[in-house]
Amino acid sequence: MRTLIYVPIIHTSADLGSLSSEIAERGIAALGKETWVRHQETVAGFWRAVREYCEGIQASGVKIYQDGMVADGPLGRRIAQDSAAAGSLNYQLVLDLLDRGACLVKTEKFDLVKREYDRLTAMTRAKTMASRLIAVARYKLIKTMLLRHRDTFIAGTINETLEPGETGILFIGALHKVARWLAPDIQIEEIKDTKRVRDYQKLLPLHSRRRQELEELAGYLIGGVTRQPR
């Protein structure tokens, strides 16, 4: 039996590197400062809950699979260190696990990650409304295809590198659907319900009309973590 602890994550601005300031600016513009601040508090609370759970894991020998990670070894660790230093709560947790004996695995194909990042960059840095609408339309055309390609590649990596008797942890954006491509002998244990994490992100732009639902989901996200077999 192989075990994969599945962590559906909420990305922070810091996870997006050079795009972080643009993402924050657009978030405030779209949601308003008050809602944006509450969202940041929810995300921080979510990561505190995940971190508290991971502190109880015997990390030695655990394999870490990370959304967007295109390297392992010294380069992979350097990427994690730089992202953690930039404020990524995700990578700060990954570093803690590595320091406690976990092993970082090259999870993704560089070309696929770069294609998506380039599309996000085009949307975020568009100077005019027209150019932004074009960039958004182009991204929507390939978004589903890119996610599927990335998901199958990530699942293939896990299938090939997670050995019998081993435990892995996958930190992956909630919009991904990696689980459907995993080998049947891999036992998946979600520490947060992926659908509820995804629903929170979908409802965020509708905060003024769906405030109660959003607050209930936010409460779930920051609450304690329990592993649930899938």
C-alpha positions as CSV (number, residue, x, y, z in Angstrom):
1,M,0.0,0.0,0.0
2,R,1.2,3.5,-0.9
3,T,-0.3,6.5,1.0
4,L,-0.6,10.0,-0.4
5,I,-1.7,12.8,1.9
6,Y,-3.6,15.2,-0.4
7,V,-3.5,18.9,0.5
8,P,-5.7,21.1,-1.7
9,I,-4.1,24.5,-1.3
10,I,-5.0,28.1,-1.7
11,H,-2.2,30.0,-3.4
12,T,-1.0,33.3,-1.8
13,S,0.3,36.2,-3.8
14,A,3.8,35.3,-2.7
15,D,3.5,31.9,-4.5
16,L,3.4,33.7,-7.8
17,G,6.9,35.3,-7.5
18,S,7.3,38.4,-9.7
19,L,3.5,38.6,-10.2
20,S,2.8,39.0,-6.4
21,S,2.4,42.7,-6.3
22,E,0.2,42.8,-9.4
23,I,-2.0,40.0,-8.1
24,A,-2.4,41.8,-4.8
25,E,-3.4,45.1,-6.5
26,R,-5.9,43.4,-8.7
27,G,-7.3,41.5,-5.7
28,I,-7.9,44.7,-3.8
29,A,-9.4,46.4,-6.9
30,A,-11.8,43.4,-7.5
31,L,-12.9,42.7,-3.9
32,G,-12.3,45.9,-2.0
33,K,-9.7,46.3,0.6
34,E,-11.8,45.0,3.5
35,T,-12.7,41.8,1.8
36,W,-9.2,41.3,0.5
37,V,-7.8,41.7,4.0
38,R,-10.3,39.1,5.4
39,H,-9.4,36.8,2.5
40,Q,-5.7,37.1,3.4
41,E,-6.5,36.3,7.1
42,T,-8.5,33.2,6.0
43,V,-5.6,32.0,3.8
44,A,-3.2,32.5,6.7
45,G,-5.5,30.6,9.0
46,F,-5.8,27.8,6.5
47,W,-2.0,27.5,6.3
48,R,-1.7,27.5,10.1
49,A,-4.2,24.6,10.3
50,V,-2.2,22.7,7.7
51,R,1.1,23.4,9.4
52,E,-0.2,22.3,12.8
53,Y,-1.3,19.0,11.2
54,C,2.1,18.5,9.4
55,E,4.0,19.2,12.6
56,G,2.4,15.9,13.9
57,I,3.8,13.9,10.9
58,Q,6.9,11.8,11.2
59,A,8.5,13.5,8.2
60,S,11.6,11.4,7.8
61,G,11.4,9.6,4.4
62,V,8.2,11.3,3.3
63,K,8.2,12.4,-0.3
64,I,7.0,15.9,-1.0
65,Y,5.2,16.6,-4.3
66,Q,4.6,20.4,-4.8
67,D,2.4,22.3,-7.2
68,G,4.7,24.0,-9.7
69,M,7.9,22.3,-8.5
70,V,10.1,21.6,-11.6
71,A,13.3,20.6,-9.9
72,D,14.6,18.5,-7.0
73,G,17.9,18.2,-5.2
74,P,19.9,21.4,-4.5
75,L,18.0,23.4,-7.1
76,G,14.6,22.4,-5.8
77,R,15.6,23.3,-2.3
78,R,16.9,26.7,-3.5
79,I,13.5,27.3,-5.2
80,A,11.8,26.5,-2.0
81,Q,14.1,28.7,0.0
82,D,13.6,31.7,-2.3
83,S,9.8,31.3,-2.3
84,A,9.7,30.9,1.5
85,A,11.9,34.0,1.9
86,A,9.4,35.9,-0.3
87,G,6.6,35.1,2.1
88,S,5.1,31.8,0.7
89,L,3.4,30.0,3.6
90,N,3.3,26.9,1.4
91,Y,7.1,26.8,0.8
92,Q,7.8,27.7,4.4
93,L,6.0,24.5,5.4
94,V,7.8,22.5,2.7
95,L,11.2,23.7,4.0
96,D,10.2,22.7,7.5
97,L,9.3,19.2,6.3
98,L,12.6,19.0,4.4
99,D,14.6,20.0,7.5
100,R,12.9,17.2,9.3
101,G,13.9,14.6,6.8
102,A,11.4,14.7,4.0
103,C,12.5,14.4,0.4
104,L,11.5,16.9,-2.4
105,V,10.5,15.3,-5.7
106,K,10.5,17.0,-9.1
107,T,6.8,17.1,-9.6
108,E,6.0,19.0,-12.8
109,K,7.2,19.4,-16.3
110,F,8.9,22.8,-16.8
111,D,7.3,23.6,-20.2
112,L,3.7,23.1,-18.9
113,V,4.2,25.2,-15.9
114,K,5.9,28.0,-18.0
115,R,3.0,28.0,-20.5
116,E,0.5,28.6,-17.7
117,Y,2.7,31.2,-16.0
118,D,3.2,33.1,-19.3
119,R,-0.6,33.3,-19.8
120,L,-1.1,34.5,-16.3
121,T,1.6,37.1,-16.8
122,A,-0.1,38.4,-20.0
123,M,-3.4,38.8,-18.1
124,T,-1.9,40.5,-15.1
125,R,0.4,42.9,-16.8
126,A,-1.9,43.9,-19.7
127,K,-1.9,47.7,-20.0
128,T,-5.3,48.3,-21.6
129,M,-8.7,46.7,-21.1
130,A,-8.7,45.4,-24.6
131,S,-5.3,43.7,-24.2
132,R,-6.4,42.2,-20.9
133,L,-9.7,40.8,-22.4
134,I,-7.6,39.2,-25.2
135,A,-5.2,37.7,-22.7
136,V,-8.1,36.4,-20.6
137,A,-9.8,34.9,-23.7
138,R,-6.5,33.2,-24.7
139,Y,-6.0,31.8,-21.3
140,K,-9.5,30.4,-21.1
141,L,-9.0,28.6,-24.4
142,I,-6.1,26.6,-23.1
143,K,-6.8,26.5,-19.3
144,T,-8.7,23.2,-19.2
145,M,-6.2,21.5,-21.5
146,L,-3.2,22.8,-19.6
147,L,-4.6,21.7,-16.2
148,R,-5.3,18.2,-17.6
149,H,-1.8,17.9,-19.0
150,R,-0.3,19.1,-15.7
151,D,-2.5,16.8,-13.7
152,T,-1.7,13.7,-15.7
153,F,2.0,14.5,-15.5
154,I,1.9,15.1,-11.8
155,A,-0.1,11.8,-11.2
156,G,2.4,10.0,-13.4
157,T,5.3,11.3,-11.4
158,I,3.6,10.1,-8.1
159,N,2.8,6.7,-9.6
160,E,6.4,6.2,-10.7
161,T,8.2,7.5,-7.7
162,L,6.1,6.6,-4.6
163,E,7.2,3.1,-3.6
164,P,5.2,0.5,-1.8
165,G,5.0,1.3,1.9
166,E,6.0,4.9,1.4
167,T,4.0,8.1,2.3
168,G,3.9,11.2,0.1
169,I,2.4,14.6,0.6
170,L,0.9,16.5,-2.4
171,F,0.4,20.2,-2.1
172,I,-1.7,21.1,-5.1
173,G,-4.1,23.9,-6.1
174,A,-7.7,23.0,-5.4
175,L,-8.7,23.4,-9.1
176,H,-6.4,20.5,-10.0
177,K,-7.8,17.0,-10.4
178,V,-4.7,14.9,-9.9
179,A,-6.5,12.2,-7.8
180,R,-8.4,10.8,-10.8
181,W,-5.2,9.8,-12.5
182,L,-3.5,8.1,-9.6
183,A,-2.8,4.4,-9.5
184,P,-5.6,2.4,-7.7
185,D,-3.2,1.1,-5.1
186,I,-2.4,4.6,-3.8
187,Q,-4.5,5.4,-0.7
188,I,-5.5,9.1,-0.8
189,E,-6.0,10.9,2.4
190,E,-7.4,14.4,2.1
191,I,-6.7,16.8,5.0
192,K,-9.2,19.3,3.7
193,D,-12.2,18.6,1.4
194,T,-11.1,19.7,-2.1
195,K,-14.6,20.7,-3.2
196,R,-15.1,23.0,-0.2
197,V,-11.7,24.7,-0.8
198,R,-12.6,25.1,-4.4
199,D,-16.1,26.5,-3.5
200,Y,-14.5,29.1,-1.3
201,Q,-12.4,30.4,-4.1
202,K,-15.4,30.4,-6.5
203,L,-17.6,32.3,-4.1
204,L,-15.0,34.9,-3.2
205,P,-15.8,37.2,-6.2
206,L,-19.5,36.9,-5.1
207,H,-18.8,38.0,-1.5
208,S,-21.4,40.8,-1.5
209,R,-24.2,38.4,-2.4
210,R,-23.0,35.1,-0.8
211,R,-21.4,36.4,2.4
212,Q,-22.9,33.9,4.8
213,E,-21.8,30.9,2.6
214,L,-18.4,32.4,2.2
215,E,-18.0,32.9,5.9
216,E,-19.0,29.4,6.6
217,L,-16.5,28.1,4.2
218,A,-13.8,30.4,5.6
219,G,-14.5,28.9,9.1
220,Y,-14.1,25.4,7.7
221,L,-10.8,26.3,6.0
222,I,-9.2,27.7,9.2
223,G,-10.5,24.9,11.4
224,G,-8.6,21.8,12.6
225,V,-7.4,19.2,10.1
226,T,-8.4,15.6,10.0
227,R,-7.3,13.0,7.4
228,Q,-10.2,11.6,5.4
229,P,-9.7,8.5,3.2
230,R,-11.1,9.0,-0.3
